[in-house]
């Protein structure tokens, strides 16, 4: 549950001078609180802060409640000395919000009472000065309480970032097997993830999933098969010699593995899973890993990202994109088209099938290129429209860094190879984008999501105290 702290401000000397003003301002705060309340978001209200002591109490209250973000609703002029203690003691980032209750006063009838009820920007510079002197970061949003899409979009961006921040604080990410051998960008230090946000990396053994796959009952497997057959389409063989129809045996095995994978995630209370394991000569472990793709796609679609090739960093990026409401499909750069200025983005294996506007396809692959085993694989593309890609990488000092870009998913066919693929276009042009993206030093995997998410990612990076490099928007 994401916890958002809210308080509004005022000057205690106003109340006896202007009866009813305090009540008016408290009403504006309650309206603000009602507007940001949503499923999965709990609003923690500290009420009105109008003295230094009230600010100290509010900050300590927010800290005790463990809030993820604090909104200071600047409902009238306030001395900065009242606000600073909230930020110092609240143990969370504070965002200043000044929302004027009307588009403007009528000078012919304006009163001092109404001026004070509209003084939503007067103290913003003063508060920012105090926070800056104290070394505390903030953001400022100024607009109208009603009918201001710009201001409320910025507020909602912060709420979304707080949701992702809370998800990372509470996350349990499983690591099954190890990173793909030789992919140096896949290597990761699990302790670094705990240091980043407080998440926990749970080491998962092949025995853990194998045991649950073996225990899957016939009824559970049949139920999973029915879910798969309802969710996917099964196209005819393509021009690719290794991509044929999914056989009944391969589908049965994928359903059994999906049951075991779902049980593993539920039993260990995992919010995400990164996996890779080679197996050998068709043994049980090789067959289990080869059969994970369908179950991994189903889990990713329900908000439990599953990242292949042992990529913990991209599992976290996928979790972020999902909690921002953008999906987050396991992806990498695929071949480009210089004629139409786009690059295919996708991956062999699983994807976030919930962010497509058409049914995903299942194909039977006689081999997984560069890997061991064979089986059923997912083919789909992300719906057309705005997209954002997000990578989580490490810089030369070993610090986490986000790399992100906004672009477009454009119409057109994709290769019938049993892989996820989306035609993606980025500014200023495709070759320049690829050059700039690569030069930023990301991992070769990233999370592909829908919509324009850079503002929310920038907010999250600020909450996590990590750098963000934007390649295109």
C-alpha positions as CSV (number, residue, x, y, z in Angstrom):
1,X,0.0,0.0,0.0
2,X,1.4,3.4,-1.1
3,X,1.2,6.0,1.7
4,X,1.0,9.6,0.7
5,X,1.2,12.3,3.4
6,X,-0.8,15.5,3.0
7,X,-0.9,18.7,5.1
8,X,-2.0,22.2,4.4
9,X,-0.6,25.4,5.7
10,X,-1.6,28.7,7.2
11,X,-0.6,31.5,9.5
12,X,-2.1,31.2,13.0
13,X,-2.6,35.0,13.3
14,X,-5.1,34.9,10.5
15,X,-7.7,32.8,12.3
16,X,-9.0,35.3,14.8
17,X,-8.6,38.1,12.3
18,X,-10.7,36.4,9.5
19,X,-13.3,34.0,10.9
20,X,-14.1,31.1,8.6
21,X,-10.8,31.3,6.7
22,X,-9.3,28.3,8.4
23,X,-12.4,26.2,7.7
24,X,-12.3,27.3,4.0
25,X,-8.6,26.3,3.6
26,X,-9.2,23.0,5.4
27,X,-11.9,22.3,2.9
28,X,-9.5,22.8,0.0
29,X,-7.1,20.3,1.6
30,X,-9.8,17.7,2.0
31,X,-10.8,18.2,-1.6
32,X,-7.1,17.6,-2.6
33,X,-6.9,14.5,-0.4
34,X,-10.1,13.1,-2.0
35,X,-8.7,13.7,-5.5
36,X,-5.4,11.8,-5.0
37,X,-7.0,8.9,-3.1
38,X,-7.1,5.8,-5.3
39,X,-7.0,2.0,-5.0
40,X,-3.6,1.0,-3.5
41,X,-3.0,4.6,-2.3
42,X,-3.6,5.5,1.4
43,X,-3.7,9.2,2.2
44,X,-2.2,10.1,5.5
45,X,-3.4,13.5,6.6
46,X,-1.7,15.7,9.2
47,X,-4.3,18.4,8.8
48,X,-3.3,22.0,9.2
49,X,0.2,23.2,10.0
50,X,0.2,26.8,11.2
51,X,3.1,26.9,13.8
52,X,6.6,25.5,14.2
53,X,5.4,23.0,16.8
54,X,2.6,21.9,14.5
55,X,5.2,21.4,11.7
56,X,7.3,19.2,14.0
57,X,4.3,17.1,15.0
58,X,3.3,16.6,11.4
59,X,6.8,15.6,10.4
60,X,7.1,13.1,13.2
61,X,3.6,11.7,12.4
62,X,4.5,11.2,8.7
63,X,7.8,9.4,9.7
64,X,5.9,7.1,12.1
65,X,3.4,6.3,9.4
66,X,6.2,5.5,6.9
67,X,4.9,7.7,4.1
68,X,6.5,7.4,0.7
69,X,5.8,11.0,-0.4
70,X,4.5,14.2,1.3
71,X,2.4,16.9,-0.4
72,X,2.5,20.3,1.2
73,X,-0.8,21.9,0.1
74,X,0.0,25.6,0.2
75,X,-3.5,26.9,0.8
76,X,-2.4,30.4,1.8
77,X,0.7,32.3,2.9
78,X,2.7,30.5,5.5
79,X,6.0,31.2,7.2
80,X,8.7,28.8,5.9
81,X,9.7,28.1,9.5
82,X,6.4,26.1,9.9
83,X,7.0,24.0,6.8
84,X,10.7,23.1,7.1
85,X,10.3,20.8,10.2
86,X,7.8,18.7,8.3
87,X,10.4,18.1,5.5
88,X,13.2,17.6,8.0
89,X,11.3,15.1,10.2
90,X,9.0,13.4,7.7
91,X,11.5,11.0,6.3
92,X,10.1,11.4,2.7
93,X,10.4,13.7,-0.3
94,X,8.1,16.8,0.0
95,X,6.3,18.3,-3.1
96,X,4.9,21.8,-2.8
97,X,1.5,22.2,-4.4
98,X,-0.2,25.6,-4.7
99,X,-3.7,25.2,-6.2
100,X,-5.7,28.4,-6.5
101,X,-9.4,27.8,-5.8
102,X,-10.6,30.0,-8.7
103,X,-9.1,31.3,-12.0
104,X,-8.7,34.8,-10.4
105,X,-10.3,37.3,-8.2
106,X,-12.6,40.2,-9.3
107,X,-10.6,43.3,-8.4
108,X,-13.9,45.2,-8.0
109,X,-15.2,43.0,-5.2
110,X,-12.0,41.5,-3.9
111,X,-11.4,41.5,-0.1
112,X,-8.4,40.7,2.1
113,X,-10.2,37.5,3.1
114,X,-10.4,36.4,-0.5
115,X,-6.8,37.5,-1.2
116,X,-5.6,35.2,1.6
117,X,-7.8,32.4,0.3
118,X,-6.0,32.8,-3.1
119,X,-2.5,33.3,-1.7
120,X,-1.3,29.9,-3.1
121,X,1.9,31.0,-4.6
122,X,3.1,33.8,-2.2
123,X,5.2,31.6,0.0
124,X,6.4,29.1,-2.6
125,X,9.7,30.9,-3.1
126,X,10.3,31.3,0.6
127,X,9.7,27.7,1.3
128,X,12.0,26.6,-1.5
129,X,14.7,28.9,-0.1
130,X,14.4,27.2,3.3
131,X,14.4,23.7,1.8
132,X,17.4,24.5,-0.4
133,X,19.4,25.9,2.6
134,X,18.6,22.6,4.5
135,X,19.8,20.5,1.5
136,X,16.4,19.1,0.9
137,X,15.1,18.5,-2.6
138,X,11.6,19.4,-3.6
139,X,9.3,20.0,-6.6
140,X,6.8,22.8,-7.1
141,X,3.4,22.5,-8.8
142,X,1.3,25.7,-9.2
143,X,-2.1,25.7,-10.8
144,X,-5.8,25.7,-10.1
145,X,-7.8,23.4,-7.8
146,X,-10.4,22.9,-10.5
147,X,-10.2,22.4,-14.3
148,X,-6.4,22.4,-14.5
149,X,-5.3,19.3,-16.4
150,X,-1.6,20.4,-16.4
151,X,-1.3,20.8,-12.7
152,X,-3.2,17.6,-11.9
153,X,-1.3,15.6,-14.4
154,X,1.9,16.6,-12.6
155,X,0.4,15.7,-9.2
156,X,-0.7,12.3,-10.6
157,X,2.9,11.8,-12.0
158,X,4.2,12.1,-8.4
159,X,1.6,9.7,-7.1
160,X,2.5,7.2,-9.7
161,X,6.2,7.6,-8.9
162,X,5.4,7.0,-5.2
163,X,3.5,3.8,-6.2
164,X,6.6,2.5,-8.0
165,X,8.8,3.6,-5.2
166,X,6.7,1.7,-2.6
167,X,6.7,-1.3,-4.9
168,X,10.6,-1.3,-5.0
169,X,10.8,-0.8,-1.2
170,X,8.6,-3.8,-0.6
171,X,9.7,-6.0,-3.5
172,X,10.8,-9.6,-3.3
173,X,12.6,-10.6,-6.5
174,X,13.6,-14.2,-7.1
175,X,16.8,-15.1,-8.9
176,X,16.5,-18.6,-10.4
177,X,19.8,-20.0,-11.7
178,X,22.4,-17.4,-12.8
179,X,23.0,-14.7,-15.4
180,X,23.6,-15.8,-19.0
181,X,27.3,-16.8,-19.2
182,X,29.4,-14.2,-21.0
183,X,26.8,-11.4,-20.9
184,X,28.8,-9.1,-18.7
185,X,25.9,-6.6,-18.4
186,X,23.7,-9.2,-16.8
187,X,26.0,-9.7,-13.8
188,X,24.6,-8.0,-10.7
189,X,25.3,-7.8,-6.9
190,X,22.1,-8.7,-5.1
191,X,23.1,-6.6,-2.1
192,X,23.2,-3.5,-4.3
193,X,19.4,-4.0,-5.0
194,X,18.7,-4.1,-1.2
195,X,20.8,-0.9,-0.8
196,X,18.9,0.8,-3.6
197,X,15.4,0.6,-2.2
198,X,15.2,-2.0,0.6
199,X,14.0,-4.8,-1.8
200,X,15.0,-8.4,-1.1
201,X,16.5,-10.7,-3.7
202,X,15.5,-14.3,-2.9
203,X,17.8,-17.0,-4.2
204,X,15.7,-19.7,-5.9
205,X,16.9,-23.2,-6.7
206,X,15.9,-25.3,-9.7
207,X,14.7,-27.9,-7.2
208,X,12.1,-25.3,-5.9
209,X,10.4,-25.1,-9.3
210,X,11.0,-28.7,-10.3
211,X,9.2,-29.9,-7.1
212,X,6.2,-27.8,-7.9
213,X,6.1,-28.8,-11.6
214,X,6.1,-32.5,-10.6
215,X,3.2,-31.9,-8.1
216,X,1.0,-30.2,-10.6
217,X,-2.2,-32.2,-10.8
218,X,-4.0,-33.2,-14.0
219,X,-6.9,-30.9,-13.1
220,X,-4.5,-27.9,-12.6
221,X,-2.7,-28.6,-15.9
222,X,-6.0,-28.9,-17.8
223,X,-7.3,-25.7,-16.3
224,X,-4.0,-23.9,-17.3
225,X,-4.3,-25.3,-20.8
226,X,-7.8,-23.9,-21.1
227,X,-6.5,-20.5,-20.0
228,X,-3.7,-20.6,-22.5
229,X,-6.0,-21.7,-25.4
230,X,-8.4,-18.9,-24.5
231,X,-5.7,-16.2,-24.3
232,X,-3.5,-17.1,-27.3
233,X,-4.0,-17.9,-31.0
234,X,-2.1,-20.7,-32.8
235,X,-1.1,-19.6,-36.3
236,X,0.0,-21.8,-39.1
237,X,3.8,-22.4,-39.7
238,X,5.7,-19.5,-41.1
239,X,8.6,-19.1,-43.5
240,X,11.0,-19.7,-40.6
241,X,11.9,-23.3,-40.7
242,X,12.2,-23.5,-36.9
243,X,8.8,-21.9,-36.2
244,X,5.9,-24.3,-36.5
245,X,2.7,-25.1,-34.8
246,X,2.7,-25.7,-31.1
247,X,2.3,-29.4,-30.6
248,X,-0.2,-30.8,-28.1
249,X,2.7,-32.3,-26.1
250,X,4.6,-29.0,-26.0
251,X,1.4,-27.2,-25.0
252,X,0.7,-29.7,-22.2
253,X,4.3,-29.3,-20.9
254,X,4.1,-25.5,-21.0
255,X,0.8,-25.7,-19.0
256,X,2.4,-28.0,-16.4
257,X,5.4,-25.7,-16.0
258,X,3.1,-22.6,-15.8
259,X,1.3,-24.2,-12.9
260,X,4.6,-24.9,-11.1
261,X,5.8,-21.4,-11.8
262,X,2.7,-19.8,-10.5
263,X,2.9,-21.9,-7.4
264,X,6.5,-20.9,-6.9
265,X,5.7,-17.2,-7.2
266,X,2.7,-17.5,-4.8
267,X,4.5,-19.7,-2.3
268,X,7.6,-17.4,-2.1
269,X,5.5,-14.2,-2.4
270,X,7.6,-13.0,-5.3
271,X,6.9,-9.7,-7.0
272,X,9.3,-10.6,-9.9
273,X,11.6,-13.3,-11.1
274,X,14.9,-13.4,-13.1
275,X,15.9,-16.8,-14.4
276,X,18.4,-18.6,-16.5
277,X,19.6,-22.2,-16.4
278,X,21.2,-24.3,-19.1
279,X,20.3,-27.9,-18.3
280,X,21.9,-30.7,-20.2
281,X,21.0,-33.2,-22.9
282,X,17.2,-32.8,-22.5
283,X,17.2,-33.5,-18.7
284,X,14.4,-32.3,-16.5
285,X,15.9,-28.9,-15.6
286,X,16.5,-28.1,-19.3
287,X,12.9,-29.0,-20.1
288,X,11.6,-26.9,-17.3
289,X,13.5,-23.8,-18.3
290,X,12.5,-24.4,-22.0
291,X,8.9,-24.6,-20.9
292,X,8.8,-21.3,-18.9
293,X,7.9,-18.9,-21.6
294,X,4.1,-19.2,-21.6
295,X,3.9,-19.1,-17.8
296,X,6.3,-16.2,-17.6
297,X,4.2,-14.2,-20.1
298,X,1.0,-14.9,-18.1
299,X,2.7,-13.8,-14.8
300,X,4.2,-10.7,-16.4
301,X,0.7,-9.7,-17.7
302,X,-0.7,-9.9,-14.2
303,X,2.0,-7.7,-12.8
304,X,4.7,-10.1,-11.8
305,X,7.6,-9.5,-14.2
306,X,9.6,-12.5,-15.3
307,X,13.0,-11.6,-16.9
308,X,15.0,-14.1,-18.8
309,X,18.8,-14.6,-19.1
310,X,19.1,-14.0,-15.3
311,X,18.7,-10.2,-15.7
312,X,17.9,-8.8,-12.3
313,X,18.3,-5.2,-13.4
314,X,15.7,-5.5,-16.1
315,X,13.4,-7.4,-13.8
316,X,13.4,-4.3,-11.7
317,X,12.9,-2.0,-14.7
318,X,10.0,-4.1,-15.8
319,X,8.5,-3.9,-12.3
320,X,8.9,-0.1,-12.3
321,X,7.1,0.2,-15.7
322,X,4.3,-2.1,-14.6
323,X,3.7,-0.1,-11.4
324,X,3.7,3.1,-13.5
325,X,0.8,1.6,-15.4
326,X,2.9,1.2,-18.6
327,X,3.3,-2.6,-18.8
328,X,7.0,-3.3,-19.2
329,X,7.8,-6.1,-21.7
330,X,11.2,-7.8,-21.7
331,X,13.0,-6.4,-24.7
332,X,16.2,-5.6,-26.6
333,X,17.1,-4.0,-29.9
334,X,16.3,-6.2,-32.9
335,X,17.1,-5.6,-36.6
336,X,16.4,-2.1,-37.9
337,X,14.7,-0.9,-41.1
338,X,16.6,2.0,-42.8
339,X,13.9,2.3,-45.4
340,X,11.1,3.2,-42.9
341,X,13.4,4.5,-40.1
342,X,12.4,2.2,-37.4
343,X,14.0,-0.5,-35.2
344,X,12.3,-3.7,-34.1
345,X,12.2,-4.1,-30.3
346,X,11.4,-7.4,-28.6
347,X,13.0,-10.6,-27.4
348,X,12.8,-14.4,-27.8
349,X,10.6,-15.7,-25.2
350,X,8.2,-14.0,-22.8
351,X,6.6,-10.5,-23.1
352,X,4.0,-8.3,-21.4
353,X,1.1,-9.6,-23.4
354,X,-1.4,-7.3,-21.6
355,X,-0.1,-4.2,-23.5
356,X,-1.0,-5.5,-27.0
357,X,-4.3,-4.7,-28.6
358,X,-4.4,-8.1,-30.4
359,X,-4.2,-11.7,-29.2
360,X,-0.7,-12.9,-28.8
361,X,0.4,-16.0,-30.8
362,X,2.0,-19.2,-29.7
363,X,4.5,-21.0,-32.0
364,X,6.4,-24.2,-31.5
365,X,10.1,-23.6,-31.9
366,X,12.3,-26.6,-32.8
367,X,15.2,-24.8,-31.1
368,X,15.9,-21.7,-29.0
369,X,18.7,-19.8,-30.8
370,X,21.8,-19.6,-28.7
371,X,20.2,-21.6,-25.9
372,X,19.3,-25.2,-25.0
373,X,16.0,-26.9,-25.5
374,X,12.9,-26.3,-27.6
375,X,9.2,-25.6,-27.0
376,X,6.5,-23.1,-27.2
377,X,7.3,-19.4,-27.6
378,X,5.2,-16.1,-27.6
379,X,4.9,-13.8,-30.6
380,X,3.2,-10.4,-30.2
381,X,3.6,-6.7,-30.6
382,X,2.9,-3.7,-28.4
383,X,-0.1,-1.6,-29.4
384,X,0.5,1.3,-31.7
385,X,1.0,4.7,-30.1
386,X,3.4,6.4,-27.6
387,X,5.9,4.1,-25.9
388,X,8.7,4.5,-23.3
389,X,11.7,2.2,-22.9
390,X,13.5,2.0,-19.5
391,X,16.8,0.4,-18.7
392,X,18.5,0.0,-15.3
393,X,22.2,-0.1,-15.6
394,X,25.4,0.6,-13.5
395,X,27.8,3.4,-14.2
396,X,31.6,3.3,-13.9
397,X,31.4,3.9,-10.2
398,X,29.0,1.0,-9.7
399,X,26.0,3.2,-9.1
400,X,22.6,2.5,-10.5
401,X,21.4,4.7,-13.4
402,X,18.2,4.8,-15.4
403,X,18.4,5.1,-19.2
404,X,15.1,6.0,-20.9
405,X,13.6,7.1,-24.1
406,X,10.2,8.0,-25.5
407,X,9.1,7.0,-29.0
408,X,6.3,5.6,-31.1
409,X,5.1,2.1,-31.8
410,X,4.2,2.2,-35.5
411,X,1.9,0.0,-37.6
412,X,3.1,-2.8,-39.7
413,X,3.8,-6.6,-39.8
414,X,6.4,-8.3,-37.6
415,X,8.5,-11.4,-38.4
416,X,6.7,-14.7,-37.7
417,X,9.5,-16.2,-35.7
418,X,7.9,-16.8,-32.3
419,X,9.5,-13.7,-30.8
420,X,8.1,-10.5,-29.5
421,X,8.6,-7.7,-31.9
422,X,7.4,-4.1,-32.1
423,X,8.2,-1.5,-34.8
424,X,9.6,1.5,-32.8
425,X,10.5,4.9,-34.0
426,X,12.6,7.4,-32.1
427,X,13.8,11.0,-32.6
428,X,15.8,12.4,-34.3
429,X,16.1,9.3,-36.4
430,X,16.7,5.6,-35.9
431,X,20.5,5.4,-36.5
432,X,21.1,8.4,-34.2
433,X,18.9,6.9,-31.5
434,X,20.7,3.5,-31.6
435,X,24.1,5.3,-31.4
436,X,23.0,7.4,-28.4
437,X,21.3,4.6,-26.6
438,X,24.2,2.3,-26.9
439,X,26.8,5.0,-25.9
440,X,24.9,5.6,-22.6
441,X,26.2,2.2,-21.4
442,X,22.8,0.5,-20.7
443,X,22.3,-3.2,-20.4
444,X,21.2,-4.7,-23.7
445,X,17.9,-5.5,-22.1
446,X,15.2,-2.9,-21.2
447,X,11.5,-2.7,-20.4
448,X,9.2,-1.6,-23.2
449,X,6.0,0.1,-22.0
450,X,3.2,2.2,-23.3
451,X,2.6,5.9,-23.0
452,X,4.8,8.9,-22.2
453,X,6.4,8.0,-18.9
454,X,9.5,10.1,-18.7
455,X,8.1,12.6,-16.1
456,X,7.2,9.8,-13.8
457,X,10.5,8.0,-14.3
458,X,12.3,11.3,-13.5
459,X,10.3,11.6,-10.3
460,X,11.1,8.0,-9.3
461,X,14.8,8.5,-10.1
462,X,14.7,11.5,-7.7
463,X,13.0,9.5,-5.0
464,X,15.7,6.7,-5.4
465,X,18.5,9.2,-5.7
466,X,19.7,7.7,-9.0
467,X,20.7,9.4,-12.2
468,X,18.5,9.4,-15.3
469,X,19.9,9.7,-18.8
470,X,17.2,10.6,-21.4
471,X,18.1,9.5,-24.9
472,X,15.0,10.6,-26.8
473,X,11.6,12.3,-26.2
